[in-house]
Amino acid sequence: MAEILKSYNPADGSLIGEVAVTTEDDVSNIIARAKAAQKKWAELDIERRIEILTEAGEELAKRARDIGTLLSMEMGKSLSRGIGEVSGSADSVEYVALRVKKALEPQVSQGYGWRS
C-alpha cells in the first residue's frame, strides 16, 4: 500500500487534500519521461516553443484564482497574495515568450556612420 501525504490548511487545520508519496522507482520513471520530453522539445522550432509557452501562460492566468486559492490554503497566506503569485508567474511566462520572440526577430543594422 502506498504511503499517503496529507496537506492541511495551517489556518484552521482542515484537510486540503492527499496524494501518494512518490517512490524512488516513480522518480526514475519521471526523470526518464522528462528526458524524452526534452528531446521532443528540442526538435520544435522556436515559433512553436513560443506558441506553447504563450498558451501555458494564458492557461495559468485563467486558473489564477483557483490555483491561488489552493496556494493560499496550503501556505496560510492571504488569498490576494496567493492569486498574485500565480498571476505574476503567468505574466512572467508570457513576458519571457515575447522577449524571446523579439530577440530573435531580424534586425537591420544602421551601420556606425563611419565615413571613408
BELDAGI-V974630 format. One record per residue. N is the residue number from 1. RES is the residue in one small letter. SS is DSSP state (2 for helix, 1 for strand, 0 for the rest). NEAR is the number of other C-alpha atoms within 10 Angstrom. D_CENTER is the distance of its C-alpha to the mean C-alpha in whole Angstrom. Layout:
((N/RES/SS/NEAR/D_CENTER) (N/RES/SS/NEAR/D_CENTER))
//
This chain:
((1/m/0/4/32) (2/a/0/9/28) (3/e/0/10/27) (4/i/1/11/25) (5/l/1/12/23) (6/k/1/12/23) (7/s/1/16/21) (8/y/1/17/24) (9/n/0/17/23) (10/p/0/15/25) (11/a/0/12/27) (12/d/0/9/29) (13/g/0/10/28) (14/s/0/11/27) (15/l/1/13/25) (16/i/1/13/22) (17/g/1/12/21) (18/e/1/11/22) (19/v/1/11/20) (20/a/1/11/22) (21/v/0/12/22) (22/t/0/13/21) (23/t/0/11/24) (24/e/2/9/24) (25/d/2/9/25) (26/d/2/11/22) (27/v/2/11/20) (28/s/2/11/22) (29/n/2/12/21) (30/i/2/13/17) (31/i/2/12/18) (32/a/2/12/20) (33/r/2/11/18) (34/a/2/12/15) (35/k/2/12/18) (36/a/2/11/19) (37/a/2/11/16) (38/q/2/11/15) (39/k/2/10/19) (40/k/2/10/18) (41/w/2/13/15) (42/a/2/10/18) (43/e/2/10/20) (44/l/0/11/19) (45/d/0/9/20) (46/i/2/15/18) (47/e/2/13/18) (48/r/2/12/17) (49/r/2/17/14) (50/i/2/20/14) (51/e/2/15/14) (52/i/2/14/11) (53/l/2/19/9) (54/t/2/20/11) (55/e/2/16/11) (56/a/2/15/7) (57/g/2/24/7) (58/e/2/17/11) (59/e/2/12/10) (60/l/2/20/8) (61/a/2/20/11) (62/k/2/14/13) (63/r/0/16/12) (64/a/2/22/12) (65/r/2/18/15) (66/d/2/14/15) (67/i/2/18/12) (68/g/2/22/14) (69/t/2/20/17) (70/l/2/18/16) (71/l/2/21/14) (72/s/2/21/18) (73/m/2/23/20) (74/e/2/18/18) (75/m/2/15/18) (76/g/0/15/21) (77/k/0/15/20) (78/s/0/14/21) (79/l/2/16/20) (80/s/2/12/19) (81/r/2/14/17) (82/g/2/24/15) (83/i/2/22/14) (84/g/2/15/14) (85/e/2/17/12) (86/v/2/23/9) (87/s/2/22/11) (88/g/2/16/11) (89/s/2/16/7) (90/a/2/23/7) (91/d/2/17/10) (92/s/2/13/9) (93/v/2/21/7) (94/e/2/22/10) (95/y/2/15/12) (96/v/2/15/11) (97/a/2/22/12) (98/l/2/16/15) (99/r/2/13/16) (100/v/2/15/16) (101/k/2/15/18) (102/k/2/11/21) (103/a/2/10/21) (104/l/0/11/22) (105/e/0/9/24) (106/p/0/7/28) (107/q/0/8/30) (108/v/0/6/34) (109/s/0/6/35) (110/q/0/6/38) (111/g/0/6/40) (112/y/0/6/41) (113/g/0/6/44) (114/w/0/5/47) (115/r/0/4/50) (116/s/0/3/52))
//
